Amino acid sequence: MTRIAVLADDLIWATRLTDLVRAAGAEPVPARTLAHLQGSLIEVDGVVIDLTARAYDGIEAIKVARTARRSVLAVGQHDDIEQRREALEAGAVFAPYRRLVEGGSKLMDQWLLGSVLAAAFQP
């Protein structure tokens, strides 16, 4: 089964993101800090990161996950253009919170399929 780390320190978003990963047919691996994420990277196929956390730097978390060659879906505020740009430059796919609320299942399914296919072709 595909395993996806979910890095979020906000209980509401951690629950929502974990539920979306589970609904997409993957096993969520919750993480609350960057250290937790780093410890789980060897056992996961991809990472979902909530960018508006207080316990970690979301852009740094993307870089850590990408260095480990994991696909990353970063979620954040739709109107934070700078954060979106930084997330994309760090190698993540970006989705605003609003898209997750309005059509999260479809979005998560599409991202998950892409990350699983990408992992299958990595040396």
N, CA, C and O atoms as CSV, one atom per row, in Angstrom:
chain,resi,resn,atom,element,x,y,z
A,1,MET,N,N,0.838,-1.178,0.000
A,1,MET,CA,C,0.000,0.000,0.000
A,1,MET,C,C,0.887,1.247,0.000
A,1,MET,O,O,1.930,1.278,0.653
A,2,THR,N,N,0.470,2.248,-0.722
A,2,THR,CA,C,1.175,3.518,-0.780
A,2,THR,C,C,1.053,4.226,0.567
A,2,THR,O,O,-0.032,4.307,1.142
A,3,ARG,N,N,2.174,4.734,1.059
A,3,ARG,CA,C,2.188,5.453,2.333
A,3,ARG,C,C,2.578,6.906,2.072
A,3,ARG,O,O,3.543,7.183,1.360
A,4,ILE,N,N,1.820,7.823,2.656
A,4,ILE,CA,C,2.034,9.259,2.467
A,4,ILE,C,C,2.196,9.936,3.826
A,4,ILE,O,O,1.313,9.853,4.680
A,5,ALA,N,N,3.320,10.601,4.016
A,5,ALA,CA,C,3.514,11.390,5.238
A,5,ALA,C,C,2.653,12.649,5.147
A,5,ALA,O,O,2.567,13.278,4.093
A,6,VAL,N,N,2.032,13.000,6.237
A,6,VAL,CA,C,1.220,14.219,6.313
A,6,VAL,C,C,1.822,15.090,7.407
A,6,VAL,O,O,1.687,14.796,8.594
A,7,LEU,N,N,2.491,16.172,6.990
A,7,LEU,CA,C,3.133,17.078,7.936
A,7,LEU,C,C,2.216,18.273,8.169
A,7,LEU,O,O,2.046,19.125,7.296
A,8,ALA,N,N,1.633,18.318,9.354
A,8,ALA,CA,C,0.720,19.404,9.727
A,8,ALA,C,C,0.694,19.494,11.245
A,8,ALA,O,O,0.556,18.479,11.928
A,9,ASP,N,N,0.827,20.705,11.773
A,9,ASP,CA,C,0.770,20.851,13.225
A,9,ASP,C,C,-0.587,21.342,13.719
A,9,ASP,O,O,-0.848,21.328,14.922
A,10,ASP,N,N,-1.446,21.773,12.814
A,10,ASP,CA,C,-2.798,22.200,13.163
A,10,ASP,C,C,-3.705,20.965,13.157
A,10,ASP,O,O,-3.779,20.258,12.151
A,11,LEU,N,N,-4.384,20.704,14.257
A,11,LEU,CA,C,-5.186,19.491,14.392
A,11,LEU,C,C,-6.265,19.382,13.316
A,11,LEU,O,O,-6.491,18.300,12.775
A,12,ILE,N,N,-6.929,20.487,13.004
A,12,ILE,CA,C,-7.997,20.443,11.994
A,12,ILE,C,C,-7.435,20.074,10.634
A,12,ILE,O,O,-7.961,19.182,9.969
A,13,TRP,N,N,-6.356,20.760,10.204
A,13,TRP,CA,C,-5.791,20.437,8.888
A,13,TRP,C,C,-5.093,19.092,8.882
A,13,TRP,O,O,-5.114,18.397,7.866
A,14,ALA,N,N,-4.481,18.710,9.979
A,14,ALA,CA,C,-3.868,17.376,10.048
A,14,ALA,C,C,-4.938,16.306,9.831
A,14,ALA,O,O,-4.716,15.339,9.102
A,15,THR,N,N,-6.083,16.480,10.460
A,15,THR,CA,C,-7.182,15.524,10.315
A,15,THR,C,C,-7.735,15.538,8.894
A,15,THR,O,O,-7.929,14.478,8.299
A,16,ARG,N,N,-7.990,16.720,8.343
A,16,ARG,CA,C,-8.517,16.813,6.978
A,16,ARG,C,C,-7.569,16.180,5.962
A,16,ARG,O,O,-7.994,15.401,5.110
A,17,LEU,N,N,-6.290,16.518,6.058
A,17,LEU,CA,C,-5.316,15.992,5.097
A,17,LEU,C,C,-5.154,14.479,5.239
A,17,LEU,O,O,-5.065,13.764,4.241
A,18,THR,N,N,-5.118,13.999,6.474
A,18,THR,CA,C,-5.029,12.557,6.714
A,18,THR,C,C,-6.251,11.846,6.144
A,18,THR,O,O,-6.120,10.792,5.522
A,19,ASP,N,N,-7.423,12.407,6.350
A,19,ASP,CA,C,-8.658,11.817,5.814
A,19,ASP,C,C,-8.646,11.789,4.286
A,19,ASP,O,O,-9.090,10.813,3.682
A,20,LEU,N,N,-8.139,12.857,3.653
A,20,LEU,CA,C,-8.064,12.891,2.189
A,20,LEU,C,C,-7.097,11.840,1.656
A,20,LEU,O,O,-7.377,11.188,0.650
A,21,VAL,N,N,-5.971,11.678,2.320
A,21,VAL,CA,C,-5.007,10.645,1.911
A,21,VAL,C,C,-5.642,9.263,2.035
A,21,VAL,O,O,-5.520,8.436,1.132
A,22,ARG,N,N,-6.309,9.019,3.137
A,22,ARG,CA,C,-6.965,7.724,3.359
A,22,ARG,C,C,-8.063,7.486,2.328
A,22,ARG,O,O,-8.184,6.379,1.804
A,23,ALA,N,N,-8.868,8.514,2.029
A,23,ALA,CA,C,-9.952,8.383,1.046
A,23,ALA,C,C,-9.412,8.104,-0.352
A,23,ALA,O,O,-10.100,7.509,-1.181
A,24,ALA,N,N,-8.171,8.538,-0.612
A,24,ALA,CA,C,-7.556,8.298,-1.919
A,24,ALA,C,C,-6.944,6.902,-2.008
A,24,ALA,O,O,-6.389,6.531,-3.042
A,25,GLY,N,N,-7.044,6.132,-0.931
A,25,GLY,CA,C,-6.572,4.751,-0.963
A,25,GLY,C,C,-5.147,4.553,-0.487
A,25,GLY,O,O,-4.563,3.491,-0.704
A,26,ALA,N,N,-4.574,5.565,0.163
A,26,ALA,CA,C,-3.214,5.442,0.684
A,26,ALA,C,C,-3.252,5.417,2.209
A,26,ALA,O,O,-4.262,5.759,2.825
A,27,GLU,N,N,-2.156,5.013,2.795
A,27,GLU,CA,C,-2.041,4.999,4.246
A,27,GLU,C,C,-1.333,6.272,4.704
A,27,GLU,O,O,-0.176,6.489,4.342
A,28,PRO,N,N,-1.995,7.115,5.487
A,28,PRO,CA,C,-1.346,8.329,5.984
A,28,PRO,C,C,-0.374,8.009,7.120
A,28,PRO,O,O,-0.627,7.134,7.948
A,29,VAL,N,N,0.731,8.731,7.137
A,29,VAL,CA,C,1.711,8.633,8.208
A,29,VAL,C,C,1.831,10.035,8.803
A,29,VAL,O,O,2.577,10.864,8.282
A,30,PRO,N,N,1.106,10.307,9.890
A,30,PRO,CA,C,1.090,11.653,10.456
A,30,PRO,C,C,2.447,12.087,11.009
A,30,PRO,O,O,3.179,11.290,11.597
A,31,ALA,N,N,2.766,13.367,10.808
A,31,ALA,CA,C,3.970,13.974,11.365
A,31,ALA,C,C,3.602,15.379,11.829
A,31,ALA,O,O,2.845,16.076,11.155
A,32,ARG,N,N,4.124,15.790,12.957
A,32,ARG,CA,C,3.811,17.120,13.501
A,32,ARG,C,C,4.997,18.072,13.433
A,32,ARG,O,O,4.830,19.287,13.538
A,33,THR,N,N,6.205,17.516,13.254
A,33,THR,CA,C,7.411,18.340,13.223
A,33,THR,C,C,8.298,17.898,12.068
A,33,THR,O,O,8.097,16.831,11.488
A,34,LEU,N,N,9.270,18.721,11.744
A,34,LEU,CA,C,10.220,18.377,10.692
A,34,LEU,C,C,11.012,17.130,11.080
A,34,LEU,O,O,11.315,16.300,10.223
A,35,ALA,N,N,11.345,16.994,12.346
A,35,ALA,CA,C,12.073,15.797,12.804
A,35,ALA,C,C,11.237,14.536,12.580
A,35,ALA,O,O,11.764,13.507,12.160
A,36,HIS,N,N,9.932,14.617,12.860
A,36,HIS,CA,C,9.053,13.463,12.604
A,36,HIS,C,C,9.031,13.132,11.117
A,36,HIS,O,O,9.091,11.964,10.733
A,37,LEU,N,N,8.944,14.168,10.281
A,37,LEU,CA,C,8.941,13.945,8.842
A,37,LEU,C,C,10.235,13.272,8.402
A,37,LEU,O,O,10.208,12.284,7.669
A,38,GLN,N,N,11.365,13.806,8.849
A,38,GLN,CA,C,12.649,13.232,8.464
A,38,GLN,C,C,12.735,11.756,8.851
A,38,GLN,O,O,13.266,10.942,8.096
A,39,GLY,N,N,12.218,11.421,10.009
A,39,GLY,CA,C,12.247,10.032,10.466
A,39,GLY,C,C,11.355,9.104,9.663
A,39,GLY,O,O,11.568,7.892,9.655
A,40,SER,N,N,10.358,9.659,8.989
A,40,SER,CA,C,9.421,8.815,8.237
A,40,SER,C,C,9.725,8.734,6.745
A,40,SER,O,O,9.109,7.933,6.042
A,41,LEU,N,N,10.658,9.543,6.244
A,41,LEU,CA,C,10.878,9.616,4.799
A,41,LEU,C,C,11.295,8.294,4.176
A,41,LEU,O,O,10.977,8.036,3.015
A,42,ILE,N,N,11.990,7.462,4.910
A,42,ILE,CA,C,12.431,6.186,4.354
A,42,ILE,C,C,11.264,5.226,4.123
A,42,ILE,O,O,11.367,4.307,3.310
A,43,GLU,N,N,10.162,5.435,4.831
A,43,GLU,CA,C,9.038,4.507,4.758
A,43,GLU,C,C,7.816,5.032,4.004
A,43,GLU,O,O,6.773,4.378,3.986
A,44,VAL,N,N,7.939,6.214,3.380
A,44,VAL,CA,C,6.786,6.783,2.670
A,44,VAL,C,C,7.107,7.004,1.198
A,44,VAL,O,O,8.268,7.078,0.794
A,45,ASP,N,N,6.036,7.108,0.409
A,45,ASP,CA,C,6.166,7.299,-1.036
A,45,ASP,C,C,6.005,8.758,-1.447
A,45,ASP,O,O,6.429,9.139,-2.538
A,46,GLY,N,N,5.409,9.569,-0.604
A,46,GLY,CA,C,5.166,10.967,-0.896
A,46,GLY,C,C,4.873,11.706,0.393
A,46,GLY,O,O,4.771,11.106,1.463
A,47,VAL,N,N,4.736,13.046,0.273
A,47,VAL,CA,C,4.541,13.881,1.455
A,47,VAL,C,C,3.532,14.979,1.149
A,47,VAL,O,O,3.597,15.621,0.100
A,48,VAL,N,N,2.609,15.187,2.060
A,48,VAL,CA,C,1.689,16.327,2.021
A,48,VAL,C,C,2.104,17.259,3.150
A,48,VAL,O,O,2.234,16.834,4.298
A,49,ILE,N,N,2.313,18.540,2.820
A,49,ILE,CA,C,2.803,19.502,3.810
A,49,ILE,C,C,1.861,20.694,3.903
A,49,ILE,O,O,1.540,21.331,2.900
A,50,ASP,N,N,1.423,20.985,5.126
A,50,ASP,CA,C,0.663,22.198,5.408
A,50,ASP,C,C,1.682,23.316,5.602
A,50,ASP,O,O,2.489,23.273,6.531
A,51,LEU,N,N,1.642,24.315,4.723
A,51,LEU,CA,C,2.650,25.374,4.734
A,51,LEU,C,C,2.471,26.421,5.827
A,51,LEU,O,O,3.409,27.167,6.105
A,52,THR,N,N,1.310,26.503,6.449
A,52,THR,CA,C,1.071,27.579,7.416
A,52,THR,C,C,1.287,27.129,8.858
A,52,THR,O,O,0.580,27.572,9.763
A,53,ALA,N,N,2.238,26.272,9.068
A,53,ALA,CA,C,2.507,25.737,10.398
A,53,ALA,C,C,3.362,26.679,11.232
A,53,ALA,O,O,4.064,27.542,10.705
A,54,ARG,N,N,3.288,26.495,12.530
A,54,ARG,CA,C,4.141,27.241,13.461
A,54,ARG,C,C,5.313,26.389,13.945
A,54,ARG,O,O,6.337,26.925,14.367
A,55,ALA,N,N,5.168,25.074,13.887
A,55,ALA,CA,C,6.174,24.177,14.462
A,55,ALA,C,C,7.327,23.859,13.517
A,55,ALA,O,O,8.308,23.245,13.935
A,56,TYR,N,N,7.232,24.258,12.271
A,56,TYR,CA,C,8.278,23.959,11.291
A,56,TYR,C,C,8.184,24.960,10.144
A,56,TYR,O,O,7.172,25.642,9.984
A,57,ASP,N,N,9.231,25.038,9.361
A,57,ASP,CA,C,9.274,25.869,8.160
A,57,ASP,C,C,8.817,24.993,6.993
A,57,ASP,O,O,9.490,24.027,6.636
A,58,GLY,N,N,7.679,25.331,6.404
A,58,GLY,CA,C,7.106,24.516,5.338
A,58,GLY,C,C,7.994,24.410,4.111
A,58,GLY,O,O,8.061,23.348,3.493
A,59,ILE,N,N,8.670,25.476,3.749
A,59,ILE,CA,C,9.545,25.448,2.571
A,59,ILE,C,C,10.748,24.552,2.855
A,59,ILE,O,O,11.168,23.784,1.989
A,60,GLU,N,N,11.297,24.646,4.049
A,60,GLU,CA,C,12.403,23.763,4.429
A,60,GLU,C,C,11.948,22.302,4.406
A,60,GLU,O,O,12.701,21.426,3.981
A,61,ALA,N,N,10.730,22.038,4.859
A,61,ALA,CA,C,10.201,20.672,4.840
A,61,ALA,C,C,10.097,20.140,3.408
A,61,ALA,O,O,10.386,18.971,3.154
A,62,ILE,N,N,9.687,20.997,2.482
A,62,ILE,CA,C,9.638,20.586,1.069
A,62,ILE,C,C,11.031,20.204,0.597
A,62,ILE,O,O,11.210,19.166,-0.041
A,63,LYS,N,N,12.011,21.029,0.905
A,63,LYS,CA,C,13.385,20.766,0.471
A,63,LYS,C,C,13.910,19.447,1.041
A,63,LYS,O,O,14.585,18.688,0.347
A,64,VAL,N,N,13.597,19.185,2.299
A,64,VAL,CA,C,14.024,17.932,2.931
A,64,VAL,C,C,13.380,16.745,2.216
A,64,VAL,O,O,14.056,15.763,1.909
A,65,ALA,N,N,12.084,16.831,1.953
A,65,ALA,CA,C,11.381,15.737,1.282
A,65,ALA,C,C,11.873,15.542,-0.146
A,65,ALA,O,O,12.029,14.405,-0.593
A,66,ARG,N,N,12.118,16.622,-0.865
A,66,ARG,CA,C,12.607,16.522,-2.248
A,66,ARG,C,C,14.038,15.982,-2.291
A,66,ARG,O,O,14.394,15.248,-3.213
A,67,THR,N,N,14.860,16.341,-1.300
A,67,THR,CA,C,16.210,15.781,-1.226
A,67,THR,C,C,16.145,14.264,-1.074
A,67,THR,O,O,17.003,13.541,-1.581
A,68,ALA,N,N,15.120,13.793,-0.371
A,68,ALA,CA,C,14.904,12.349,-0.210
A,68,ALA,C,C,14.167,11.755,-1.416
A,68,ALA,O,O,13.805,10.578,-1.414
A,69,ARG,N,N,13.950,12.584,-2.444
A,69,ARG,CA,C,13.310,12.166,-3.701
A,69,ARG,C,C,11.859,11.721,-3.505
A,69,ARG,O,O,11.407,10.753,-4.117
A,70,ARG,N,N,11.146,12.433,-2.655
A,70,ARG,CA,C,9.729,12.175,-2.438
A,70,ARG,C,C,8.916,13.264,-3.127
A,70,ARG,O,O,9.299,14.434,-3.124
A,71,SER,N,N,7.798,12.871,-3.714
A,71,SER,CA,C,6.856,13.837,-4.282
A,71,SER,C,C,6.205,14.594,-3.139
A,71,SER,O,O,5.959,14.038,-2.068
A,72,VAL,N,N,5.927,15.878,-3.382
A,72,VAL,CA,C,5.370,16.725,-2.320
A,72,VAL,C,C,4.155,17.484,-2.830
A,72,VAL,O,O,4.200,18.115,-3.885
A,73,LEU,N,N,3.077,17.416,-2.073
A,73,LEU,CA,C,1.910,18.262,-2.272
A,73,LEU,C,C,1.901,19.250,-1.117
A,73,LEU,O,O,1.724,18.859,0.037
A,74,ALA,N,N,2.091,20.532,-1.422
A,74,ALA,CA,C,2.087,21.581,-0.406
A,74,ALA,C,C,0.745,22.290,-0.445
A,74,ALA,O,O,0.246,22.620,-1.520
A,75,VAL,N,N,0.158,22.526,0.723
A,75,VAL,CA,C,-1.127,23.216,0.787
A,75,VAL,C,C,-0.966,24.487,1.608
A,75,VAL,O,O,-0.253,24.511,2.611
A,76,GLY,N,N,-1.650,25.556,1.158
A,76,GLY,CA,C,-1.534,26.827,1.856
A,76,GLY,C,C,-2.589,27.812,1.406
A,76,GLY,O,O,-3.524,27.464,0.685
A,77,GLN,N,N,-2.422,29.046,1.843
A,77,GLN,CA,C,-3.368,30.115,1.534
A,77,GLN,C,C,-3.321,30.448,0.042
A,77,GLN,O,O,-2.239,30.549,-0.537
A,78,HIS,N,N,-4.474,30.616,-0.575
A,78,HIS,CA,C,-4.523,30.914,-2.008
A,78,HIS,C,C,-3.955,32.293,-2.338
A,78,HIS,O,O,-3.477,32.514,-3.451
A,79,ASP,N,N,-4.003,33.212,-1.390
A,79,ASP,CA,C,-3.560,34.572,-1.674
A,79,ASP,C,C,-2.113,34.853,-1.242
A,79,ASP,O,O,-1.654,35.992,-1.336
A,80,ASP,N,N,-1.399,33.834,-0.774
A,80,ASP,CA,C,-0.001,34.017,-0.404
A,80,ASP,C,C,0.869,33.643,-1.608
A,80,ASP,O,O,1.408,32.539,-1.685
A,81,ILE,N,N,0.991,34.578,-2.533
A,81,ILE,CA,C,1.689,34.345,-3.798
A,81,ILE,C,C,3.162,34.014,-3.571
A,81,ILE,O,O,3.716,33.153,-4.254
A,82,GLU,N,N,3.789,34.683,-2.630
A,82,GLU,CA,C,5.209,34.438,-2.350
A,82,GLU,C,C,5.430,33.005,-1.857
A,82,GLU,O,O,6.345,32.317,-2.309
A,83,GLN,N,N,4.591,32.574,-0.937
A,83,GLN,CA,C,4.719,31.212,-0.415
A,83,GLN,C,C,4.485,30.180,-1.519
A,83,GLN,O,O,5.194,29.177,-1.594
A,84,ARG,N,N,3.504,30.425,-2.363
A,84,ARG,CA,C,3.231,29.523,-3.485
A,84,ARG,C,C,4.458,29.432,-4.397
A,84,ARG,O,O,4.865,28.340,-4.793
A,85,ARG,N,N,5.039,30.585,-4.725
A,85,ARG,CA,C,6.221,30.612,-5.588
A,85,ARG,C,C,7.373,29.833,-4.955
A,85,ARG,O,O,8.034,29.039,-5.624
A,86,GLU,N,N,7.608,30.063,-3.669
A,86,GLU,CA,C,8.685,29.362,-2.970
A,86,GLU,C,C,8.441,27.850,-2.944
A,86,GLU,O,O,9.376,27.069,-3.118
A,87,ALA,N,N,7.207,27.442,-2.730
A,87,ALA,CA,C,6.882,26.013,-2.707
A,87,ALA,C,C,7.134,25.373,-4.068
A,87,ALA,O,O,7.699,24.283,-4.156
A,88,LEU,N,N,6.715,26.053,-5.114
A,88,LEU,CA,C,6.927,25.533,-6.468
A,88,LEU,C,C,8.419,25.469,-6.797
A,88,LEU,O,O,8.889,24.487,-7.371
A,89,GLU,N,N,9.155,26.511,-6.435
A,89,GLU,CA,C,10.599,26.522,-6.688
A,89,GLU,C,C,11.320,25.424,-5.911
A,89,GLU,O,O,12.339,24.910,-6.373
A,90,ALA,N,N,10.807,25.062,-4.741
A,90,ALA,CA,C,11.417,24.001,-3.930
A,90,ALA,C,C,11.066,22.607,-4.462
A,90,ALA,O,O,11.634,21.610,-4.014
A,91,GLY,N,N,10.129,22.538,-5.417
A,91,GLY,CA,C,9.819,21.255,-6.048
A,91,GLY,C,C,8.497,20.630,-5.687
A,91,GLY,O,O,8.264,19.461,-5.995
A,92,ALA,N,N,7.625,21.376,-5.042
A,92,ALA,CA,C,6.319,20.838,-4.651
A,92,ALA,C,C,5.252,21.172,-5.682
A,92,ALA,O,O,5.399,22.098,-6.481
A,93,VAL,N,N,4.191,20.408,-5.645
A,93,VAL,CA,C,2.939,20.768,-6.299
A,93,VAL,C,C,2.185,21.571,-5.246
A,93,VAL,O,O,2.166,21.181,-4.079
A,94,PHE,N,N,1.563,22.687,-5.634
A,94,PHE,CA,C,0.879,23.539,-4.662
A,94,PHE,C,C,-0.630,23.468,-4.873
A,94,PHE,O,O,-1.111,23.489,-6.006
A,95,ALA,N,N,-1.368,23.384,-3.772
A,95,ALA,CA,C,-2.830,23.443,-3.817
A,95,ALA,C,C,-3.310,24.377,-2.713
A,95,ALA,O,O,-2.915,24.228,-1.556
A,96,PRO,N,N,-4.157,25.337,-3.062
A,96,PRO,CA,C,-4.718,26.203,-2.013
A,96,PRO,C,C,-5.738,25.442,-1.168
A,96,PRO,O,O,-6.382,24.506,-1.640
A,97,TYR,N,N,-5.870,25.859,0.081
A,97,TYR,CA,C,-6.834,25.218,0.981
A,97,TYR,C,C,-8.218,25.122,0.347
A,97,TYR,O,O,-8.900,24.104,0.468
A,98,ARG,N,N,-8.619,26.188,-0.325
A,98,ARG,CA,C,-9.965,26.236,-0.906
A,98,ARG,C,C,-10.204,25.065,-1.869
A,98,ARG,O,O,-11.281,24.470,-1.865
A,99,ARG,N,N,-9.213,24.740,-2.684
A,99,ARG,CA,C,-9.367,23.612,-3.612
A,99,ARG,C,C,-9.525,22.298,-2.879
A,99,ARG,O,O,-10.242,21.409,-3.338
A,100,LEU,N,N,-8.859,22.169,-1.742
A,100,LEU,CA,C,-8.998,20.942,-0.958
A,100,LEU,C,C,-10.389,20.838,-0.340
A,100,LEU,O,O,-10.962,19.752,-0.255
A,101,VAL,N,N,-10.914,21.960,0.082
A,101,VAL,CA,C,-12.249,21.950,0.688
A,101,VAL,C,C,-13.318,21.670,-0.380
A,101,VAL,O,O,-14.260,20.914,-0.144
A,102,GLU,N,N,-13.156,22.292,-1.553
A,102,GLU,CA,C,-14.168,22.168,-2.609
A,102,GLU,C,C,-14.068,20.874,-3.406
A,102,GLU,O,O,-15.094,20.331,-3.814
A,103,GLY,N,N,-12.892,20.380,-3.632
A,103,GLY,CA,C,-12.750,19.181,-4.450
A,103,GLY,C,C,-11.544,18.365,-4.063
A,103,GLY,O,O,-10.830,17.846,-4.921
A,104,GLY,N,N,-11.318,18.252,-2.764
A,104,GLY,CA,C,-10.110,17.622,-2.255
A,104,GLY,C,C,-9.900,16.188,-2.666
A,104,GLY,O,O,-8.768,15.780,-2.926
A,105,SER,N,N,-10.965,15.412,-2.731
A,105,SER,CA,C,-10.810,14.003,-3.078
A,105,SER,C,C,-10.234,13.843,-4.473
A,105,SER,O,O,-9.324,13.041,-4.683
A,106,LYS,N,N,-10.750,14.592,-5.416
A,106,LYS,CA,C,-10.267,14.504,-6.793
A,106,LYS,C,C,-8.824,14.986,-6.882
A,106,LYS,O,O,-7.989,14.348,-7.523
A,107,LEU,N,N,-8.535,16.107,-6.242
A,107,LEU,CA,C,-7.186,16.655,-6.244
A,107,LEU,C,C,-6.199,15.663,-5.634
A,107,LEU,O,O,-5.131,15.425,-6.198
A,108,MET,N,N,-6.549,15.088,-4.491
A,108,MET,CA,C,-5.655,14.138,-3.820
A,108,MET,C,C,-5.469,12.888,-4.676
A,108,MET,O,O,-4.356,12.374,-4.782
A,109,ASP,N,N,-6.534,12.397,-5.281
A,109,ASP,CA,C,-6.432,11.229,-6.173
A,109,ASP,C,C,-5.450,11.501,-7.309
A,109,ASP,O,O,-4.604,10.661,-7.615
A,110,GLN,N,N,-5.563,12.666,-7.931
A,110,GLN,CA,C,-4.691,13.012,-9.055
A,110,GLN,C,C,-3.244,13.140,-8.608
A,110,GLN,O,O,-2.345,12.613,-9.264
A,111,TRP,N,N,-3.011,13.830,-7.504
A,111,TRP,CA,C,-1.640,13.982,-7.022
A,111,TRP,C,C,-1.057,12.632,-6.627
A,111,TRP,O,O,0.086,12.318,-6.960
A,112,LEU,N,N,-1.842,11.841,-5.920
A,112,LEU,CA,C,-1.361,10.548,-5.460
A,112,LEU,C,C,-1.000,9.651,-6.641
A,112,LEU,O,O,0.033,8.983,-6.615
A,113,LEU,N,N,-1.826,9.629,-7.660
A,113,LEU,CA,C,-1.519,8.825,-8.848
A,113,LEU,C,C,-0.209,9.294,-9.469
A,113,LEU,O,O,0.628,8.475,-9.848
A,114,GLY,N,N,-0.032,10.594,-9.573
A,114,GLY,CA,C,1.211,11.135,-10.140
A,114,GLY,C,C,2.421,10.788,-9.296
A,114,GLY,O,O,3.471,10.462,-9.849
A,115,SER,N,N,2.314,10.846,-7.970
A,115,SER,CA,C,3.461,10.569,-7.114
A,115,SER,C,C,3.801,9.081,-7.115
A,115,SER,O,O,4.974,8.713,-7.039
A,116,VAL,N,N,2.793,8.230,-7.201
A,116,VAL,CA,C,3.044,6.796,-7.263
A,116,VAL,C,C,3.735,6.431,-8.567
A,116,VAL,O,O,4.679,5.641,-8.579
A,117,LEU,N,N,3.263,7.010,-9.664
A,117,LEU,CA,C,3.904,6.751,-10.963
A,117,LEU,C,C,5.321,7.266,-10.971
A,117,LEU,O,O,6.212,6.593,-11.490
A,118,ALA,N,N,5.564,8.450,-10.410
A,118,ALA,CA,C,6.919,9.004,-10.381
A,118,ALA,C,C,7.846,8.103,-9.562
A,118,ALA,O,O,8.988,7.869,-9.958
A,119,ALA,N,N,7.368,7.603,-8.434
A,119,ALA,CA,C,8.187,6.736,-7.574
A,119,ALA,C,C,8.530,5.427,-8.289
A,119,ALA,O,O,9.612,4.875,-8.092
A,120,ALA,N,N,7.622,4.944,-9.103
A,120,ALA,CA,C,7.846,3.680,-9.803
A,120,ALA,C,C,8.980,3.790,-10.826
A,120,ALA,O,O,9.613,2.787,-11.156
A,121,PHE,N,N,9.236,4.984,-11.321
A,121,PHE,CA,C,10.251,5.168,-12.358
A,121,PHE,C,C,11.557,5.752,-11.836
A,121,PHE,O,O,12.449,6.067,-12.624
A,122,GLN,N,N,11.684,5.900,-10.534
A,122,GLN,CA,C,12.941,6.416,-9.971
A,122,GLN,C,C,13.910,5.269,-9.780
A,122,GLN,O,O,13.523,4.175,-9.368
A,123,PRO,N,N,15.193,5.530,-10.087
A,123,PRO,CA,C,16.199,4.482,-9.920
A,123,PRO,C,C,16.471,4.176,-8.459
A,123,PRO,O,O,17.295,3.314,-8.152
